[in-house]
Amino acid sequence: MKIKTNNIINEQYLASLIKDRDKPSLFEEEKVLKKALELKGLEPAEAAVLLNITDPSGLARLYSTANSIKNLIYGSRLVLFAPLYISNYCSNNCLYCGYRRDNTAIERKCLSIDAIKREVEIILSWGHKRILMLMGEHPGRCSFDYFLEAIQAAYSVKDSRGNSIRRINVEVPPLSDEEFGRLSGAGIGTYTVFQESYHRPTYEKMHPSGEKSDYDRRLETMSRALENGLNDVGIGALLGLYGWRFEMLALLEHARYLDSRHGVGPHTISVPRIEPASGAPLSENIPYPVSDEDFKKMVAVLRCSVPYTGIILSTREPAGLRQEVFELGVSQISAGSRTAPGGYGKSSPDNAGSGQFSLNDTRSVGEVIKSVIAQGYLPSFCTGCYRLGRVGEDFMDLAKPGQIKLHCLPNALTTLKEYLVDYADEETKQLGEKLIKESLSNIPLQGRREKTREYLKEIENGKRDLYF
């Protein structure tokens, strides 16, 4: 059945909320923040109140609330992943993207299956256990069958320690109903598609040609995915194409629609800002730049508004800002990223060549993990929910009231222990072991706490992949 996309995003209503830009009273602000702490989410009008906070004391209360909500749901863990681009051929002409069809400056590649395996070997050697697999939209150069073969090839790789990728999430253009059914049998985790901009006139301007130029087709994608066998979906907007307040409220509307219609809200929400890309002039002249302060506010309001979702922060952002935003509700991060096919075989990101966009956090995975630990967060490579069937509505039933943390914390500890034993340098080992010891006491159930201690000892003695 064709979905009426104006039932998903009511642009006039959202515009009216943004137009009313009066600074909220202390009473209004505290009322909304108090509701946010109930972990039931916020209405768009309530989120708009928080977006209008400007004074330092109000922002401090907002940031503290967002941090508390993240800790109530997910605890101190930060899930790590690596993106794997397997092809940069694309038939779309998105004005902001280095992969766009009319970019003649880029070197086009579609990785062979053997090349994909070599990329995965490198990713594994850095300690990663989950990847996000991506490719451009060009059926003639990179078919859906090729993508399915690439998924299975990536799963087949083992490193010198016998470790393998445990879960592959995917970001691939909208599929047919039949293709969604086939993808659901491929053993993937979350299926992600960004709307890019929820503002229809902006969307049409930024996507002048190709399959992606159809706003409605893209917006209905997540409903079709959930109706054709997939359990978890991720959404996002590319910040800078249109006003960030509108995009923030539209993300909230999309999340509320999915939850209402399917009983499953977005498993993840991504908040990337436009970064320069070779051959994409618009990326050098951003229509609606988003300041660091506005970016931080948006992340905090998003955590208050959609408390259960995994908020993803990429290496587009510089290291210092990433560390600040960790405190505001982020729960998943990329590390050691490359945005060009074959990029992991190079010593550093190719920010000027064949990447989709340039990166600002170019630290190694090891450097990111050491920094995360030093900040008091638990780096996690957990994939337990996907493999134990805690997906879709079952995941939502645990995440919304904050019960998922009972699994997140122990699994963060066991996967961090694996990393420390197999990949970490001596300084990181010492920092990590100290954090594990301190964090064990935060597991509230004695039986789970003791079982976690047992698993940690087994990992020290050579066992792997122990999870709850």
ABEGO torsion letter per residue (X at the ends): XBBBAAAABBAAAAAAAAABABBBBAAAAAAAAAAAAAGAEBBAAAAAAAAABABAAAAAAAAAAAAAAAAAAAEABBBBBBBBBABABBABABAABAABAABAABBBBBBBAAAAAAAAAAAAAAGBABBBBBBBBBAAABBAAAAAAAAAAAAABBBAAGBBBABBBBBBBBBBAAAAAAAAAAGBBBBBBBAGBABAAAAAAABABEAAABAAAAAAAAAAAAAAGBABBBBBBBBGABBAAAAAAAAAAAAAAAAAAAGBBBABBBBBBBBBBBGBAAAABBABBBBAAAAAAAAAAAAAABAABBBBBBAABBAAAAAAAAAAGBABBBBGBBABBGAAABABBBAABABABBBABABBAAAAAAAAAAAGBBBBABAAAAAAGBBEAAAAAAAAAGAAAAAAAAAAAAAAAAAAAAABBAAAAAAAAAAAAAAAAABABAAAAAAAAAAAAAAAAGBBGBBX
